[in-house]
């Protein structure tokens, strides 16, 4: 078991986001990269999680035929998605939370492990919601699965 595994409460053979493998390789790559950076660079974790949320939002918009282009901001895309799909307010709040935390990480260059941990939990909630949406066509977070993550002890 690696040091990262101890902090994330998982074993070294499986990521907390492995279930995304059957959905889209970029989702898995971004989520796993965020997870792998958690111990050594929580700031990178939040940057990658913002990218993860953006990738999911763009995929959702494409599948639902919601127009956007490379000039569309993430906030505007989330507004369009919410307007068209009338998502639960909790879901749209999770997306905005990752967007804001990722933006803050990019501009402030330092993130506490506590914030990165919260981001990983939110990303997992979004990921479960999206995978359930793919199966049922109804995006919902009624049965969220949270990680058992731990903040590393200060050295």
C-alpha positions as CSV (number, residue, x, y, z in Angstrom):
1,X,0.0,0.0,0.0
2,X,1.5,3.4,-1.0
3,X,1.4,6.6,1.1
4,X,-1.3,7.9,-1.3
5,X,-3.4,4.8,-0.7
6,X,-3.2,5.3,3.0
7,X,-4.4,8.9,2.7
8,X,-7.2,8.0,0.3
9,X,-8.3,4.9,2.1
10,X,-7.9,2.7,-0.9
11,X,-5.6,0.0,-2.1
12,X,-2.8,0.5,-4.7
13,X,-4.5,-1.6,-7.4
14,X,-7.6,0.6,-7.8
15,X,-8.3,4.3,-8.1
16,X,-11.4,5.7,-6.5
17,X,-12.5,6.7,-10.0
18,X,-11.9,3.4,-11.8
19,X,-15.6,3.0,-12.6
20,X,-15.2,5.9,-15.1
21,X,-13.1,3.6,-17.3
22,X,-16.3,2.5,-19.1
23,X,-17.5,6.0,-19.7
24,X,-14.8,8.2,-21.1
25,X,-11.0,7.9,-21.0
26,X,-10.5,11.7,-20.4
27,X,-12.8,11.6,-17.3
28,X,-10.7,8.8,-15.9
29,X,-7.4,10.4,-16.8
30,X,-8.3,13.8,-15.2
31,X,-9.8,12.2,-12.0
32,X,-6.9,9.8,-11.5
33,X,-4.4,12.6,-12.1
34,X,-6.1,14.7,-9.5
35,X,-6.2,11.8,-7.1
36,X,-2.5,10.9,-7.6
37,X,-1.5,14.5,-6.9
38,X,-3.4,14.8,-3.7
39,X,-0.6,14.0,-1.2
40,X,2.3,15.9,-2.9
41,X,0.4,18.8,-4.6
42,X,-3.2,19.4,-3.5
43,X,-3.2,22.6,-5.7
44,X,-2.8,20.4,-8.8
45,X,-5.6,18.2,-7.5
46,X,-8.0,21.1,-7.6
47,X,-6.8,22.3,-11.0
48,X,-7.4,18.8,-12.5
49,X,-10.7,18.5,-10.8
50,X,-11.8,21.8,-12.4
51,X,-10.8,20.3,-15.7
52,X,-12.6,17.1,-14.9
53,X,-15.9,19.0,-14.1
54,X,-15.5,21.0,-17.3
55,X,-15.0,17.9,-19.4
56,X,-18.1,16.3,-17.9
57,X,-20.1,19.5,-18.5
58,X,-19.0,19.7,-22.1
59,X,-19.8,16.0,-22.6
60,X,-23.3,16.5,-21.1
61,X,-23.9,19.5,-23.3
62,X,-22.9,17.6,-26.4
63,X,-25.1,14.6,-25.6
64,X,-28.0,16.9,-24.9
65,X,-27.4,19.1,-28.0
66,X,-26.8,22.2,-26.0
67,X,-24.8,24.7,-28.1
68,X,-21.4,25.9,-27.0
69,X,-18.0,26.6,-28.5
70,X,-14.4,27.2,-27.4
71,X,-15.3,30.8,-26.3
72,X,-18.1,29.6,-24.0
73,X,-17.0,30.1,-20.3
74,X,-17.6,27.2,-17.9
75,X,-20.0,29.4,-15.9
76,X,-22.0,30.1,-19.1
77,X,-22.0,26.5,-20.1
78,X,-23.3,25.5,-16.7
79,X,-26.0,28.1,-17.0
80,X,-27.1,26.7,-20.4
81,X,-27.1,23.2,-19.1
82,X,-29.1,24.1,-16.1
83,X,-31.6,26.1,-18.2
84,X,-32.1,23.3,-20.6
85,X,-32.0,20.3,-18.2
86,X,-33.3,21.9,-15.0
87,X,-30.8,20.1,-12.9
88,X,-31.2,19.7,-9.1
89,X,-29.8,22.8,-7.5
90,X,-27.3,20.6,-5.6
91,X,-25.8,19.2,-8.8
92,X,-25.2,22.6,-10.4
93,X,-23.8,23.8,-7.1
94,X,-21.3,21.0,-7.1
95,X,-20.1,21.9,-10.6
96,X,-19.8,25.6,-9.7
97,X,-17.9,24.6,-6.5
98,X,-15.3,22.7,-8.5
99,X,-15.1,25.5,-11.0
100,X,-14.5,28.1,-8.3
101,X,-12.0,26.0,-6.3
102,X,-10.1,25.2,-9.5
103,X,-9.9,28.9,-10.5
104,X,-8.7,29.8,-7.0
105,X,-6.0,27.1,-7.2
106,X,-4.8,28.4,-10.5
107,X,-4.6,32.0,-9.3
108,X,-3.4,31.6,-5.7
109,X,-0.9,28.7,-6.3
110,X,-1.5,27.1,-2.9
111,X,-4.2,24.8,-1.7
112,X,-4.7,23.1,1.7
113,X,-5.2,19.4,1.7
114,X,-8.6,19.9,3.3
115,X,-9.9,21.8,0.2
116,X,-8.4,19.2,-2.2
117,X,-10.1,16.4,-0.2
118,X,-13.4,18.2,-0.4
119,X,-12.9,18.6,-4.1
120,X,-12.2,14.9,-4.6
121,X,-15.4,14.1,-2.8
122,X,-17.4,16.5,-4.9
123,X,-15.8,15.1,-8.1
124,X,-16.7,11.6,-7.0
125,X,-20.3,12.7,-6.4
126,X,-20.5,14.3,-9.8
127,X,-18.9,11.2,-11.4
128,X,-21.5,8.9,-9.8
129,X,-24.3,11.3,-10.9
130,X,-23.1,11.3,-14.5
131,X,-22.7,7.5,-14.6
132,X,-26.2,7.1,-13.2
133,X,-27.4,9.6,-15.8
134,X,-25.9,7.6,-18.6
135,X,-27.8,4.5,-17.4
136,X,-31.1,6.2,-16.5
137,X,-31.2,9.5,-18.5
138,X,-32.0,11.3,-15.2
139,X,-29.1,13.1,-13.6
140,X,-29.5,12.7,-9.9
141,X,-27.4,12.5,-6.7
142,X,-29.9,10.7,-4.5
143,X,-27.5,7.8,-3.7
144,X,-24.1,9.5,-3.4
145,X,-21.0,7.4,-2.6
146,X,-18.4,9.3,-0.7
147,X,-14.8,8.4,-0.3
148,X,-13.0,7.7,2.9
149,X,-10.2,10.2,2.4
150,X,-7.7,11.4,4.9
151,X,-5.7,14.6,5.1
152,X,-2.0,13.9,5.3
153,X,-0.2,14.6,8.6
154,X,2.0,17.7,8.4
155,X,5.7,16.8,8.2
